[in-house]
Amino acid sequence: MFSSGGLISFDVFPEGWDKRLCLDVLEGEGLDAIYFFGNETSSGGNDYEIFNDPRTIGFTVYSPEDTARHCREIFFKAPANES
């Protein structure tokens, strides 16, 4: 099966598979939470299924900088020293 992998790529995987496949493995690791950051999180987007999975805490992001901002806000309470 082929699907859009985002703006510059495409994904190839067996029919019925998507990004949620990793969640079964991660659940077995005893993690308190699984965070997911994706840019195509609306219906039809390649991040939709994992973003909406009840096992993840999903965030829609728009750039690498936006992802970094979210991570700082979530995981590091002190503001970053940005110039």
N, C-alpha and C positions, 0 to 999 in steps of 0.2 A: 504494500500500500504506500502511496505517496501523499504527502500533504505539505502545505506551505510551512516552512520552518521559521518564518519571520520575513523580514525585508530582503535578506540577501541569501537565504538558503532554503533547502527543502528537506523534509524528513522522509526516510525510507524505513519501514518496519512491517512486521507481519500484521495482517488484518486483525483488528480487535485490540491491538496494543496502542498505548499512548503514553504520555509522560507520567501517568499514575503508576506505572509498573514499578518504579523505584520505591513507592510508598510502602509496599509489602515488606521490602528489605529494611527500610528505615524504621518501621513500626517495631521490628524485632530488636532494634538497638536500644530500646528503653528511653527514647528521647522524650522530654517534657512537651516539646512543641516542634512542628515542622513548618517553617516559613517558606513561602514561595513568592518570588518576584517575577512578574511577566508583563510583557507589553501588549499581548494580543489575548486579553482575558474576556472579551465579550463573546457572545454566542457565535460559533463559526471560527473563532480564532484558535491558533494552535496551542494556546495556554489555557483555554477555557475549562477543560475537564479537570486538570490538576488544581487550577485556581478555585474552582467550586467544590472540590472534594472536601468532605467534612473533616478529613484528617489534616488539612493544611490551614494555615493562616495566610491568606492571600493578599497581595498588594499589587495594584496596577502601577507600573512605572513607565516612564517615557524616554529615558536615556540612562546611560551608565551613571551619570552624575545624580540623577534622581534616585537611582537604586542606592548609591552611596549615602545620600541624604537620609533615606528611609532607614538604612542600617545604623547610621549614627544615632538617629532619634530613638530607635528601638533598643539597640544593644549597648550604646554608650551614652549615658545620661548627660555627661559634660559636653558642651558645644565644641565642635572642632575648631582648631586654630587655623582659620582660613585667611589668606591674604588676597 
